[in-house]
Amino acid sequence: MSKIVMKFGGTSVADLDRIRHVASLVKREVDRGHQVAVTVSAMAGETNKLVGWTRELSPLHDAREYDVVVAAGEQITAGLLAVALSAIGVSARSWLGWQIPVRTSAMHGSARIESIDPTLMNERLAQGQVAVVAGFQGIASDNRISTLGRGGSDTSAVAVAAALQADRCDIYTDVDGVYTTDPRIVPKARRLEKIAFEEMLEMASLGAKVLQTRSVEIAMLYRVPVRVLSTFDSDAGGTLLCDEEDIVEKKPVTGIAYSRDEAKITLRRIPDQPGVAATIFGPLADAGVNVDMIVQNVSEDGRKTDLTFTVSRSELARALDAIEKNASAIGYKDVTSDGDVAKVSIIGIGMRAHPGVAQTMFRVLSEKGINIQVISTSEIKVSVLIAEEYVELAVRALHSAYELDEA
Amino acid sequence: MSKIVMKFGGTSVADLDRIRHVASLVKREVDRGHQVAVTVSAMAGETNKLVGWTRELSPLHDAREYDVVVAAGEQITAGLLAVALSAIGVSARSWLGWQIPVRTSAMHGSARIESIDPTLMNERLAQGQVAVVAGFQGIASDNRISTLGRGGSDTSAVAVAAALQADRCDIYTDVDGVYTTDPRIVPKARRLEKIAFEEMLEMASLGAKVLQTRSVEIAMLYRVPVRVLSTFDSDAGGTLLCDEEDIVEKKPVTGIAYSRDEAKITLRRIPDQPGVAATIFGPLADAGVNVDMIVQNVSEDGRKTDLTFTVSRSELARALDAIEKNASAIGYKDVTSDGDVAKVSIIGIGMRAHPGVAQTMFRVLSEKGINIQVISTSEIKVSVLIAEEYVELAVRALHSAYELDEA
């Protein structure tokens, strides 16, 4: 007998028929003798509707009230799934964030889970009752509902699995696993049998939408074996997230991620002197803008230089505003920006052992006539910023070059 | 400065524009210097949608999960109204049942409020913050969400007013007060300036849909001055619920109520002996069927008699089932039922001082050729059961006969 956590996203619980199907998948695990906790998202479209209403009433709404409104979506699904399970003879009850409780930080709208008390759920699991956990939500220290940010139900599921010391956390979604890259733009993309936590973390944070980044962090930290598999074809193999040591064949590159949510800002002829970075990035941090890639040219005359950095496209206007408000303190000649850029990344733990991996990337892109605007690297990934119109071409060329295409 | 509670029903908060309008009504009271708590229902149609989903998944659903699902409706409205209030500069926060807390009985789906702790809300009200309370919901002793039954937001509002010792509880709805009878069938119905708690209690329990019965009981018990007024024309006069002593002119009849949710069951030739009532009504009570009017004929031979009683139409099948399962214990010859009946009632505290009020009712119905099937009376009301097809005719004739028509 194992203890397992199952997670179902919005498309998996989009209507009553799908909720019944999810109930049958849960029953299958119960019939196998497992203790089961299920984490659910809101029905597809529900969160967008609730977010839309809140924004329409006030673009600058109180994040605490936003949380009250949107958390209702997962509450509804949790109750409905508990009813659907009872209807097929499976003992079940719903658990809301405040009932467990799932304690989070006070950053309403994008809270972080701080602790989950497994005591009450464990008692019921031991009695053979399925725990249906409303994902995405918790309770902050002010005794108010908090939510974890979009995709947060993945994080709820993995955190519940860690708290329950579950043997496995199965993330059911509308694809049957993690792919070498987005199959919508590369039909030859292959499903990965296994992927190392570190690689998945880079994939998620560099644009792969299959798991929320924070959920991978928690899985890695608590060594929760996570499987990604399809709700609609649960016998397909799926992908297992595991330790690096569990992966035998380490190719140089495991996967290719891309993100269109990028914008580039260049400040020309800023003073080439200590402290200038602080005058630029301080105001951006104060404005809540996350800066990603940064490149500073070598100065020609030792006095003035150019600086380029990237931000999320949705934060471009806010970033430019913060820069222009601090124009005199920074002392640049002019500022230009480009919202038509994208980031393409190659990821793989094998990179550590294979020199020349980055060089292949630069050569392939050059052969296709794609100009690299900014480069950033870490031990297991290389990211480049290119014009957005070349994204598909670049990803397909790299996918072939690193021998990821399906045979 | 007064402390007031305002309550808005589902049609008053049916969409974002109406929620904004409600926010403006709340702001008006805040601008007058009042401390304000607002109780809200789910957006019109939302509760029906959630109830429908739950029933479709399982007709015999767990009432605790039903409560989890449907309570989400009021949660959403409470958050949205708090956002709408902040957007027009009114400090506000939402309060869910479990946060206040509103403690209720464990009868999930139709729980009764047992206590409301006013401490936290009073602190915030004193700071000038509007309390937006999710109606219809509380928390039971099992730490799970409970709901109060349909129309329960009225009860939430009056109970919050009692707990806060509010100076007034204003129930905003889609009509501008309590009428002498349903204006949809009697165009000459008049709005009542005042109505005694006792009369309102009878009106509500005999079919007038303007307030939930339980809310009137609480208002009467705690002497909460309740006003019923229109959301869409809040300058119209409304109706004040008050003590009997505050009503100067006591007409014999104040109002006429009717209910189509009636069915009649007759057991023929049951033993005319002590204990037979228990053999009939015991099984009905066990089946959760509420029996309303009861009439037993004088037996002709001293040994056998007929018994007729009424139940809610939706409970007819269940009632017949319970009777038939106990056929041998009861010992009737046959059982007949009629679902095409309705109850018409006249209500008025003036009845106590005016003899002959019931006689007028019987005469008027007789003149119209309407047969009275069952009669039940109390100190301040007379109810009769008639064929449903005569309801409008009966109500209009009685409305004229008791001089309730608008001049």
Interface residues (C-beta under 8 A of the other chain):
Chain A: L16 I19 R20 L50 W53 T54 E56 L57 S58 L60 H61 D62 R64 E65 Y66 D67 V68 V69 A71 A72 G73 Q75 I76 A78 G79 L80 A82 V83 A84 S86 A87 R93 S94 L96 W98 Q99 N143 R144 I145
Chain B: L16 I19 R20 L50 W53 T54 E56 L57 S58 L60 H61 D62 R64 E65 Y66 D67 V68 V69 A71 A72 G73 Q75 I76 A78 G79 L80 A82 V83 A84 S86 A87 R93 S94 L96 W98 Q99 N143 R144 I145
